[in-house]
């Protein structure tokens, strides 16, 4: 079975070399690499053409396309029966492709979930990764929905579900995963197929990212109960605790303390394991960032979700088509 690696890019510039170099270094060489460019105005296309010397690389031009459209154009162009999807800016482990496609090649699965790991450059990014990214023991492989930075599937499965939802610009890979799961059942899990990526390096970029994610959730009607719980926590439970604190009641402080501990416990455990040997002041600052990062992410989600819901109400016909 032929194997095609696909990705979509736009204005990635020099950051694209990480992905391309790691594809060159794979223990199993793909039959082709198909990358769709969404209209880059920087040196992205020149870098892609440069790597055609070392990779069986096809470049698809689709100016103005979103991520879903770019992935679909790349898969349409691909000639492989197996599609391995990834993203620009990531660094793939040398055995990424070998591990990712093995369950399909041995007829154990139609879809395979890969894994991802943070590749932080700064202390802040270490705290960010520990706060927002799960570790392997945190997920159930049977229910895990993979990011399209590390996933493989048969092209026939992609065709059966109609491809990535082109009306959706964020959370599109989750909607695609759900459609695949409904069609083929549980995915295989390949923990050795690791894509490394850099976490957000500032609260501002993180907030923008989570705003967009939540807007995508609202557009796709994803996780309404989770979002409802978040609104109830911040708009009902937290004001009640603050009222008790204002009144000088100990129960308010205890409730707030318990909430912060519960809110931060699992990220704190991850950060503790990841910062062994750090100097105490630096480590303390990293731990102090956990509730701040979570708060910023939650506020961004609460702002983005209703925007997505409003879009969904106004574009029902587009979604249905």
N, C-alpha and C positions, 0 to 999 in steps of 0.2 A: 504494500500500500504506500503510495506516494504521500509525503509529508510536506505541508506548506505552513510556514510560520508567517503570521500576519500581524500588522500593527497599523495605526493611523497616527500621523504627526502633523504639527503645524508650528513653525517658528521655534523649533527645538535647538537649532544651532549646534554649538560644540557639545552640549549635553547629550546629543544623540550618539556620540562616539562610544559612550559606556555600553549602550545596548548593542551596537553593531560589533564592537570588539568582543563582547561576550558571546555573540552569535558565531563569530569566527572561531572562537575557542571551544565550541561545543564538542563533546565526545562523539556525538552523532550529528552529522551534517544534514540539514534539511535539504529536500530536493529543490526547494525554492523558498525565497523570502519575498513576500509581497507587502510593500508599504505604500499606503495611500496618503498623499499629501493634501491637506485641506486648504492650500493657498498660501504657503509660506512666502514671506517677503525678505527673509534673511538668507543665510548661507546653507539652510537645511538641504535644499535640492543639490547643491554642489557637493556636500558631504555624502549624500546618498549615492550620487553618481561615482564618487571616489571609491566607495566600498563595493561597487560592482566588479572591481578587480579581484576581490577576495570572497565574495558571496554570490550565489545564484539569485541576484536581487532584481526584482521587477518593481518599477515605480509607477504608481497610478496617480494621475492628477485629477483632483476633484475639488476645485476652489469653492469655498463657501460651504462645504459639507460639515456637519457636526460629527461627533465621535461615532455615533451609531451608523450614520451614512458612510463614513470613511471605512469602518470595519466591514460593512456589507459590500462596498465596492471592492475592497481587497479580497474578500472571500469569493465574490463572484469571479474575479480574475484568477484566483488560485486554481491550479489543476490537481492538487492533492486530494486524496480521499480523507486524509486526516488533517484537521486544521488545529494549529497550536497558536493561541492568541497571547500577545503580550503588549506592553505599553512603552512608549518612548521614555527615556530618562531612567529606566531601571537597569540593573546589572544582574544578569542571569548566571546562576551557578553553572559550572562546566557540564554537569550532568542533567541540567534542567530539561532539555528536550528528550533525552534518553529515558529519564524517569517518567516524564509526563505522558509519553505516547505508548509506553510498554503495555499498560492494561488494555488499550485498544488493539494493539498488534496481537495480543494473545487472546483476543475475543472475550475478555473479562468484563468490559464496559464499553459504553458508547460515548460517555462523557467522563473526563478525569479532572478533578480539582487539584491544582497545584497549590503551592504555599508561598508566603511572602514574609520577609524579615526586614526590619528597619535598618537603615545604613546611616546613622546619625553622624554629623560632623561637629556639633557643638553640644555643650552641656544642656542648653535649652532643648535641643532636638532629642537628647536622651530622655529628658523628662516628658516631652511630648509623646514619644514613642511608647513609653511605659504607661502613659495615661490613656491613650486612645487605641492602641493596637493590642489585640489578644496574642497570647502565646499558644503554642500547639495544644497544650493541656487544657486551655480555656474553651476549646471548640469541640463539638461532636462531629466527627467526620461524616456521619450519616446525614446530617442536616446542614452541614456547612455549605454556604453558597459562595463560590469562588469569585474573586475579582477577575476581570478579563486581562489583568496583567500576568496571569498564570493559569491558563485553562486550555484543555484540548477536547475536541469533539469531532465526531464524524461529520463530514460536510452534508450528508443526507439528513442528519439530525437538525442542523442549521436550516436546511430547506424546509423540513417538516413543520417547524415552528414559525416560519416566515422571517427568519433572521433577527437581527437586533431591531428594537422599536425605533424607527427613525423620527418619530414625533417627540422623542425624549432625549434631552441633552445631558442629564445627570441621573444616576441610579439605573441607567439603561442596562448595565450588565446584570443587575439583580433581577430585573423583569425578564431578561433573556434566560437567566438561570432557572427562574420559576417555570417558564414555559417549557424548557428542556426537561426539568424534573417531572412535570406533569405528563410529558410525552414518553420519557424513557425510564422513569423511576430514579432511584438513588444513584449518585455518582460514585465512581472510584476516587480514592484519595491518595495522592502521591506526595508525601511530606518532603521527599528529597528534591522535588522540582521547585526550587526556591528562586524567587525574584526579589532582589534587594532594591529598596527604594529609600530616598531621603525624606524624612518627615518634614512637615512645615516648620520654617525657621523663625516665625514670629506669630504673635497672637492675632495680628491683623490678617495675615494670609490664612491662618487657621480658621478664623471666624468667617472669612469669605468662603473658604472651602465648605464648611459645615452649613452655611446659609444655602449654598448651591445644592448640597446633598439633600437638605430638608425640602428645598423647593422641588427637587426631583421626586422626593417621596410624595409630596402633595400632588404633583402631576400624575404620578402612577398609582396613587391611593395605596401606598405602602405603609405598613406599621401604624395604622391609626390609633390603636390602643396604646402603643408606646408614647406617641405624641400626646395623647390625652392625659396619660399619667404624668408626663413632664409638665403640662399646663397646670394640672391639679396641684402638683408639688410646689411650683413657684407662685401660683396665683391664689392658692388656698392655704396649704399647709405652712409654707414659709411665713406669710403674713400673720397667721395665728401665733406662731412661735415668737415672732418679733413683737407682737402685741404683749405677750406674756413677759418677755424680757423688758419691755418698756415699763410694765407695771412692777418690775422688780421681783418677779416670780422665778424661783429656782428651776421650776419645771421647764420654763422657756429655754434657759441655758442648757439644761440637760438634754432636752429634745434636740436643740441645735447641734450639740456636741455629738450625740448619737448619730444624727443625720450626716454630719460631715465625715465621721469615721466610716460609716457604712458606705458613703459615697466614694470614699478614697481608698478603702481597704485593699481591693485587688490591685489597682495601679501602684499602691505603695509597696505591696509585696513584690511586684515585678521590678519596681525601681530599686528596691533593696537588693535584689539579686543581681541587678545590672550595674550597680555602682559600688561593688566591693572594692575597697582600697582607696576610694575617694577621700579627700581631706574633709573633715567634719563640717566646716562652714559651707563648702561647695555642695556637699551632700544635703545639708539642711535647706539650702536655697532651692535645690531641685525638688525636695519633698514639699516645700511651700508652694511650688508652682502647680501641684496636682489639682487642688480645689479651684485655683484660678483658671486653669485650662478647661476644666470640666464646666465651670460656670460660663465662660465665654462660649464654649461649644453649645451649651444648652440654650443660651440666649439667641445665638445665631440660628439654631434649629427652630426656635419658637417664632422668630421673625420670618424665616424662609418658608416654613410649612404652609401657612395660610396663603402666601403668594402663589404657591404651586396649586393649592386647592382651587383658588379663584381661576387660575389658568385652566384647570381641568373642567370646571363648570362652563367656561366660555368656549372650550374647544372640544366638546363631546363628539361632534361629527368627525373631526380629524382623528381622534383616538379610535373611534369605531371603524374607520376606513383602514 
